[in-house]
Each structure stands twice: as structure tokens, then as C-alpha cells.
Amino acid sequence: MSARQKDEDAPGRFIEPEARKADRIFSSFEVRLAKSVLDRDPRNVEALTILGAALTRMGRHEEALEIDLRTTTLLRNEPTAFYNLACSYSILNRIDESIAALKKALDLGYRDFNHLLKDEDLKNVRGDARFRDLLRRKWGKRQP
């Protein structure tokens, strides 16, 4: 048995971390990195986007909402920023705000209809009649 093989067989030595633990570690790293960038440049949209996504993955939804609000202030005409805001509101079960942000995203040109229908972050808002009405008004009978 080679020395390398002996090391590989040693318990706990080269164990792959569980997927959830690895995700937590990575998300935590992203949060620290994005906050570090934002300390130097509070208007860095890329850092805000990374931070918002990482906070959402970590279940820190109120904080993610605050980041999404900051992002939409900087990107007033970016449909994806308002889509992300709609997702944050939906996760927090703030349906009225989610519908308003989603309407704005669609008005600005958001067009990923299939993602909109499958995105778990929007599950709380999908059951609302206003959601269906919004899609009907936007796409009519052309809905996929």
C-alpha cells in the first residue's frame, strides 16, 4: 500500500463536505466578500446582486429584501432587479408589494415566462388572482 493510498483511507482526512454545509460555507463567503466590496463602493451593483442572492439562499430574507430595494434604487430600469424584488416580497408573503414589483419588471421588459411560472420564490404570489390577471394582460392567449 502506497503512502498516498494509506492517507486516502484514513477516516476523516479527505472527506467531501456535505452539499448543504458546502453551500452554507460558500454563501457565507459570498456575503463577506460582497459586504467588503460594498464597504468601499456602496453602489457596486454586482456586489449587491451577489449579496442579495447569497442572503436569500441562507434564508436571511429580510436582509435580502433590503438589498433588493437598494438595487432597484440604483437600477430603476432593469427588469431583473424588479423581478428579484418581487421574489423577495413573495418569500416574505408580502403579496401586494410582490405583485407591484412583478408588474414593474414586466413593464420594463422581463420576458422569462417559463422561469416566472416555475420559480419557487414566487410560489406565494402565484395563487393570487392578480398574478394570473397580470400574466393574462401581459401575454393574453400567447401564454406558453
HELIX and SHEET records of a PDB file:
HELIX    1   1 ALA A    3  ASP A    9  1                                   7    
HELIX    2   2 ALA A   19  ARG A   40  1                                  22    
HELIX    3   3 VAL A   45  ARG A   57  1                                  13    
HELIX    4   4 HIS A   61  LEU A   74  1                                  14    
HELIX    5   5 PRO A   79  ILE A   91  1                                  13    
HELIX    6   6 ILE A   95  LEU A  108  1                                  14    
HELIX    7   7 PHE A  113  LYS A  118  1                                   6    
HELIX    8   8 GLU A  120  LEU A  122  5                                   3    
HELIX    9   9 LYS A  123  ARG A  126  1                                   4    
HELIX   10  10 ALA A  129  TRP A  139  1                                  11    
HELIX   11  11 GLY A  140  ARG A  142  5                                   3    
END                                                                             
